[in-house]
């Protein structure tokens, strides 16, 4: 671990520290990057061992580089019958990655669909233009929720309120949370009216639902989180000194499955936003009150 830590220096951290609201502390960011590097090394070792076993020689073989791949997610604020809430999705069980996990809408940046990087708009510290990642988050949201853009153009349905610093996925990809607000008061997610508005893409998800912000705050818990574990007893990755990360309870409803919870990257992004922004602003000081948007 100490060898890996030397690779994650202050210069490496600057790449993730844009002038926006931070999701991770410097220590959490560093621990995440160390764990990502450890997994990359382990995968590289396994690949090389497999090649030796198969007597495969390839001098030009390189491990996958995720440095230039980016993604954006939308944090969809909304009101449901006047109650400040957040919209979530449950990914389809047939997906190859993160199947059946509770997520925010989002996906990978596509230069052709979302706009090219604008070198002229880069800041002094190298952070590029913002519109393209907003476009990514909105495009992916529409593709997943499948709302009718003829009746509800995205520009009138969702207002963008801001963004945060990017956070690393466990593959090292930059994921930028974009904070948005549905401009219309929504019906409860258990109603047919809600399903008519957001029928959903069955290839990508199998449930779209909302949770009141107050219930999210009241239902916060914790569980061991691999990305912040930096102590191992051997090269096989056997963990010790487990570090706890956030998780959130999902209220009971007919479509909830056993094991459904908000955890991983979704919970990591959600917790500081609830504590620093959404709770105080939308639910009053200390998370109480009955403020409406």
C-alpha positions, 0 to 999 in steps of 0.5 A, spaced: 500 500 500 505 504 501 508 503 494 501 505 491 500 511 495 507 514 493 503 514 486 497 518 488 501 525 490 498 532 490 499 533 483 494 526 482 489 529 486 489 536 483 486 532 476 479 531 480 479 538 484 475 542 480 472 549 483 465 545 484 462 542 491 467 537 493 463 530 494 470 527 497 475 529 502 482 529 500 483 523 504 477 519 501 479 521 494 486 519 495 484 512 499 479 511 492 485 512 488 490 508 491 484 502 491 483 503 484 491 503 483 491 496 487 486 493 483 489 495 476 495 492 478 492 486 481 488 485 474 495 486 470 498 481 474 492 476 473 492 478 465 500 476 465 499 470 469 494 467 464 498 469 458 504 465 461 499 459 462 497 460 455 504 461 452 501 467 449 506 473 448 504 480 446 509 485 447 505 491 446 499 488 450 497 494 455 492 494 461 485 498 460 486 505 461 480 509 463 483 516 464 480 519 458 473 516 459 468 520 463 461 519 465 456 524 468 450 522 472 444 527 474 441 528 481 434 529 479 431 533 485 423 533 484 417 535 488 412 529 489 405 532 491 409 538 494 414 534 498 422 535 496 424 528 494 429 525 489 428 520 483 432 514 483 432 508 478 433 500 479 438 498 473 435 492 469 437 485 472 440 483 465 445 488 465 452 486 465 455 491 469 451 493 476 445 489 475 439 491 479 443 496 483 439 503 485 442 508 481 442 515 479 440 516 471 447 517 467 452 514 463 458 515 458 460 522 455 459 521 447 463 527 443 458 526 437 452 527 441 454 531 447 459 536 444 466 536 443 471 539 449 472 546 448 479 548 449 478 555 449 474 555 455 479 551 459 481 554 466 487 556 468 488 549 472 486 545 466 478 544 467 474 544 461 468 546 459 461 544 463 456 544 457 458 537 454 457 533 461 450 537 462 448 534 455 451 527 457 447 527 464 440 530 460 441 525 454 442 519 458 436 521 463 431 521 457 434 515 454 433 511 461 426 514 463 423 515 456 419 521 457 416 524 451 420 529 449 415 532 444 410 533 450 416 534 455 422 537 452 428 536 456 429 544 456 422 545 459 422 539 464 429 539 467 433 545 470 440 545 471 442 547 478 449 546 478 455 540 479 460 537 483 467 535 483 468 529 479 468 522 483 472 516 481 468 509 479 472 503 481 475 503 474 478 510 475 473 513 470 471 520 472 464 521 474 461 528 474 454 529 478 450 534 475 444 537 480 438 538 476 430 539 478 424 537 475 420 543 474 413 540 475 410 537 481 410 529 480 405 524 482 407 518 487 411 513 483 406 508 485 401 511 480 399 509 473 400 517 472 407 517 474 408 511 469 405 514 463 410 520 464 416 516 466 415 509 462 422 507 463 427 503 458 426 496 460 433 494 457 436 499 462 432 499 468 426 496 471 424 501 476 423 508 477 421 511 484 422 517 488 424 518 496 422 524 500 429 527 502 427 527 509 426 520 509 433 519 506 436 523 511 432 519 517 434 512 513 442 513 513 446 508 515 453 505 514 456 499 511 463 496 509 466 500 503 471 497 499 474 503 496 476 506 502 480 500 505 487 501 504 490 495 509 491 488 506 494 482 509 496 479 503 497 480 495 490 476 494 487 482 497 484 480 503 482 486 507 482 488 514 480 494 518 474 495 514 472 502 513 465 504 513 461 508 508 454 510 507 448 507 505 440 509 505 434 505 506 429 504 501 421 505 504 417 499 503 413 499 497 410 493 492 416 493 487 422 493 492 426 487 492 429 484 498 436 487 498 434 493 495 438 499 498 442 505 496 449 504 496 456 504 493 458 510 488 450 513 489 450 513 496 457 516 496 455 522 492 448 522 496 450 523 503 454 530 502 449 533 498 443 531 503 447 534 509 450 540 506 445 542 501 438 538 500 437 537 507 438 544 510 435 548 504 429 544 502 428 541 509 430 547 514 436 547 519 437 540 521 433 536 516 426 538 519 421 543 517 416 543 511 419 548 506 417 547 499 420 548 492 
